[in-house]
Amino acid sequence: MSPIGGVGINMAVQDAVAAANRLASPLRNGELRDDDLRAIQDRRTLPIRFTQWLQLTIQRRIIGRVLESQRRPKPPLFFKLFGIFSGSASHSGLVDWDRHSSRACAHTGSQTPVVHA
């Protein structure tokens, strides 16, 4: 599971809930069968595969293009809107979009914005 979208832990929790719901009774009664485990796998395979496909699509179509680009990225519209409601992101100290970083991007050699944690 890729970290893109930050959904890995959510998928893990959903897997655990599906397993607990399906296995509680068979385990309690000592009647666990391979079919019970197969049912959980069948139930969870489609959502996991779809999520992984979506993450891969985002990686290829968006993130990959940004990493391969030789141009300095511009802030997304979200950051511009964020600046309207609570002051600009650069003034909050979170993102420095206005000045070049002193470090060059290792992948492209271009200057990149600095995100302060």
C-alpha positions in Angstrom: 0.0 0.0 0.0 1.4 3.3 -1.0 1.4 6.3 1.3 -0.4 8.4 -1.4 -3.7 9.5 0.0 -2.9 8.4 3.6 -5.4 5.6 3.5 -3.2 2.6 4.4 -4.2 2.6 8.1 -7.8 3.1 7.2 -7.7 0.0 4.9 -6.0 -2.0 7.7 -8.7 -1.1 10.2 -11.4 -2.0 7.7 -9.7 -5.3 7.1 -9.5 -6.0 10.8 -13.2 -5.1 11.3 -14.2 -7.4 8.4 -12.1 -10.2 9.9 -13.5 -9.7 13.4 -17.1 -9.7 12.2 -16.7 -12.8 10.1 -14.4 -14.8 12.5 -15.8 -14.1 16.0 -18.4 -16.7 15.9 -16.5 -19.5 14.2 -13.5 -18.9 16.5 -15.7 -18.9 19.6 -17.4 -22.2 18.5 -14.1 -23.8 17.4 -15.5 -24.1 13.8 -13.1 -21.9 11.8 -12.8 -23.1 8.2 -10.8 -22.0 5.2 -14.0 -20.8 3.7 -14.3 -18.2 6.4 -10.9 -16.8 5.6 -11.6 -17.0 1.9 -14.8 -15.0 2.4 -12.8 -12.2 4.1 -10.3 -12.1 1.3 -13.0 -12.0 -1.3 -14.8 -9.2 0.5 -11.6 -7.1 0.9 -9.8 -7.7 -2.4 -11.9 -5.3 -4.6 -11.6 -2.3 -2.3 -7.9 -2.8 -1.8 -7.2 -3.3 -5.5 -9.2 -0.2 -6.4 -7.4 1.9 -3.8 -4.0 0.7 -5.0 -5.0 1.4 -8.6 -6.1 4.9 -7.7 -2.8 5.5 -5.8 -0.8 4.3 -8.8 -2.8 6.5 -11.1 -2.1 9.5 -8.9 1.6 8.6 -8.8 1.8 8.3 -12.6 -0.4 11.2 -13.7 0.3 13.8 -11.1 3.2 13.2 -8.8 5.4 11.7 -11.5 4.9 14.7 -13.8 5.8 17.1 -11.1 8.9 15.2 -10.2 10.0 15.0 -13.9 9.3 18.7 -14.5 12.2 21.1 -14.8 10.0 24.0 -13.7 9.5 25.2 -10.2 6.0 24.1 -9.0 3.4 26.7 -8.3 1.3 26.5 -5.2 -2.0 24.6 -5.7 -5.3 26.6 -5.6 -5.9 25.1 -2.2 -3.0 27.1 -0.7 -4.2 30.3 -2.3 -7.6 29.7 -0.8 -6.0 28.9 2.5 -4.3 32.2 2.4 -7.6 34.0 2.0 -9.2 32.5 5.1 -6.3 32.4 7.6 -3.5 34.5 6.2 -1.2 33.3 3.6 0.6 30.0 4.0 4.0 31.7 3.6 3.2 34.1 6.5 2.2 31.2 8.7 5.7 29.7 8.3 4.4 26.5 6.9 5.3 26.9 3.2 7.9 29.2 1.7 6.7 29.7 -1.9 8.1 33.1 -2.3 11.8 32.4 -2.0 14.0 29.8 -3.6 15.2 27.1 -1.4 18.9 27.0 -0.8 18.8 23.3 -1.7 18.3 22.0 -5.2 15.9 19.1 -5.8 17.9 15.9 -5.9 15.8 14.5 -8.8 15.7 17.5 -11.1 18.4 19.8 -9.8 15.8 22.6 -9.8 14.9 24.8 -6.8 11.9 23.7 -4.8 9.6 25.3 -2.2 10.6 24.5 1.4 7.9 23.0 3.6 8.6 23.6 7.3 7.5 21.0 9.8 
